[in-house]
Amino acid sequence: MKVKIATWNLAYANPKYKKSFGAAWEYYINKIDADIFLFQEARLPKADENHLVWHEIGGKRDWGSGIYSKKYELSEEVVKTDFRGVFTISNTKIQNTNLTLISLYGLMESSGPTKGYSIPNLHRILSDLTGLFNGYISGRRNIVLGGDLNASVQLDPMQRNDSHRIFFNRLEDFKLNDCFKLLNKQYPMQTLRHSKSDILWQNDYFFVSKSISKKLINCEVIENEEIRKFSDHNIVIITLEI
């Protein structure tokens, strides 16, 4: 059985796209061929609460990350963290396979000496998820992690360090495999269209745990006129053979 999982940053925090969020959401869940939808930078969408998990980040951010599925019921899982809404976790069962889904946003520091950097927060998030990743919470999982990480090794030469590579290495140390790499896709696969840069930025990813890596049969980036109208991010979709 083929299961398609998508991720998209709906850019609600961007004034250019904020007013079109409702239309973007309808397009995402009705026009994109997927069974499960991960999303970031979004306000609470209109959806059946048994099939939706979402939280806002809070403070000045009335938006957050979530997971939705028309076909499968989702049960939220909460871990101790200061980043609720930055990432959201849910569990579902497809046939005889249990999946733990994580929709993750690379929240940038808003103040201090690392203002504008996502890597410090991403490392804190991985620390909060260590128990889940290492099987200390309800055993080993079939994990699918996706989202706009605001991270790319493309940035390391510009910053004259390896901070982004170290972050991705840490994901690999948790036995989470980059879906693009598993299928030998070219790098970068452009997922972000930056108005002030001609660089083909890749900010959006999927990672799957080693236990289901062999079930991955496709990973693709979707871009078209409607997607460009609704967000500066493209949609990424993976297909698993469950």
Secondary structure as UniProt FT lines:
FT   STRAND          2..9
FT   TURN            12..13
FT   HELIX           15..18
FT   TURN            19..20
FT   HELIX           21..31
FT   STRAND          36..42
FT   HELIX           49..51
FT   STRAND          52..58
FT   TURN            59..60
FT   STRAND          61..68
FT   STRAND          75..77
FT   TURN            85..86
FT   STRAND          87..94
FT   TURN            95..96
FT   STRAND          97..105
FT   TURN            113..116
FT   HELIX           119..128
FT   HELIX           130..133
FT   TURN            134..138
FT   STRAND          143..148
FT   HELIX           153..155
FT   HELIX           156..159
FT   HELIX           163..173
FT   TURN            174..175
FT   STRAND          176..178
FT   HELIX           179..182
FT   TURN            183..184
FT   TURN            195..196
FT   STRAND          204..209
FT   HELIX           210..215
FT   STRAND          216..222
FT   HELIX           225..230
FT   STRAND          235..241
//
